[in-house]
Amino acid sequence: MKRVMFSTVLLMFAFTVIGFASPAWQWVTSDQTASYFFDKNSIGYKTSADKNIVIVNVKEKYSKEGSEKVINEARAKGFSVPAVDAAASVEYSTNKIELDLAQNKVKTLSSILYDKEGRVVFKITDFGKAANIDVKSDSFEEKLINGIRAYTILNKVDVYNNSNDIN
């Protein structure tokens, strides 16, 4: 009887761990404003024909300074941000971004900011015709591109995946 109970508890624990393990966030880098991760399961080519443009989900976990900065930057760019105490209310964001590996450019497609309970604080889903931004040396974006390249080469991953939803 003890073996059956132990086995049941062990299986329940295993399924719980599997549930918490997805999505597979891979740490990229950290600075004074945030820690940055990408979801290994979300890496995908924009189209099967062009393997230079990759879509990937990114998570940014903010420090107090980073939380304030992201709110202020969104407002400065004209996005309608609700009146929130940024330091207390914004814990992390998930972002869908497009990386042009050949041209070394990046474009944000959508961004959702969450509080520490995982509730949506606000969404930016319409970046309009956001321009591709040149990736600067030693930036998060450069580290992200290098991390994705290393991950896909090391794991021999065919990254074409047409389901890149961040929710």
N, C-alpha and C positions, 0 to 999 in steps of 0.2 A: 504493500500500500504506500509506503514511504517513497519507493521508487517511482510509482505512478504520479504521486503529488510532485515530487522533485522534477520529473520529466515534464509535467504540465507547466510548472513554474518556469522551467528553463525554456520551453517553447514560447511561452507568453513573452518572456524577456527578449528572446531572439526576434520575434515579430515586432516588438516595440522598438528595438534598436534599428531594424530595417526601416520602419516608418519614419523615424527621426533622421535617418541618413539621407533622405532624398528631399530636395535636390542636392546634388553633390557639389557643394561650394568649395572651390579651391582657392586658398589664400594666395594673393599676388604680392601685396606690399602694404605697408602702413606708414603714415606720417602723423603730424600733430593734429590733423583734422579728422582723419578717418582710417579705417582698415578696409582694404579693397579685396573682393573675391569675384571669381567667375564661376558660373554653373557649368560643370563639365558636361552635363547631360543636354545643355541647350545649344552647344556649339553647332552651327549649321551654315552651309553656304547660302547666299542669297538666292542663287539659282544653281541648278546642277551643271549648267554650262560654264559659269564663271566661278572658278575656285579661288579667286583672289579676294572676293568680298565675302566676309564672314559676319553672321549675325550671332550675337551672344548676350546672355543675361548676366548682368553685373550687380553685385550687392556692395553697398557702401555703409559701413557701420560707423556712425559719427561720434566724435568727442563733443563736448559742450561747444567748443570753438567751431568745430565743423558743422554742427547743427545750426548755429547762428549764421554761419557763412552761406550755407546752401539756401536758407530762407531768404537772406538778403540778396543773393545773386539772382534767385528766381524773380523776386520783386523788381530788381533793377532791369531785368530783361523784359519786364512788362507782363509777366504771368500773374494771374489773379490768385494770390495766396491768402487763405483765411487768416484772421488775426489770431496768432498762436504765440505762446511763449516758446520760441524755437529751442532754447536750451533744454526746456523741460519736456517738450512735446515730440520732437523729431529724434528718433533713435537710429533709424536706418532707412535706406532706399533701395529699391530694385529698379534697374534701368535696362532697357533693351537698346543695345548699341550696334552700329554697323562699323566694321573695320575693313578698310581697303588695304590689304596686305601688300599689294604691288606698289601703290602710291604712298603708303605710310600715312593714311588719313583716317579720321574717326568722325562718326556722326551719331548723335543721340537721337533715338527714335521715340522713346517714351520714358517716363520716370514716375515712380510712385513712392511717396514718402510715408513712413509709418511711425507710430508712437511705440513705446516700449511694450505695450500689450499686443502689438501687431495690427492695430486698427489704422486704417488709411487716414492720414492727416490731409493730404491733397495729392492730386494726380496732374501730371502734365503729359497728355497723350497727343497733343497737337503741336509739334515743333515746326509745323508748316514746311517750308522748303529749307530746312536747316542745312547749312553749308557743311561740307566736309572740312574738318579742321586739321591742319598739319600736326602730326604727332611730334612733340618736342622731345629732345634727347633727355633721358633719365626721368621722364614723366610717368605717371600711372599708366597712361595709354601705351607707351612704349613697353613697359613691363608687362602689360596685359597681352600685347601682341606677341612678345617673346615667350610668355607663359603658355599661351595657346599653341604656338608653334611647337614648343618643347613637349607639351602634353600630347598633342596629336601625333608627333613623330615617335615619341617614346612608347606610346600605347598603340601605335599603328591604327589610329582611329580614322575612319572615313567619316568626315564631319557633315556630310550632307544630311540635313534634317530639316524638314519643312514645318516643324511645329515648335516655334520659338516663343511661345507665350510665357510671360513672366508671372502669370497667376495660375 
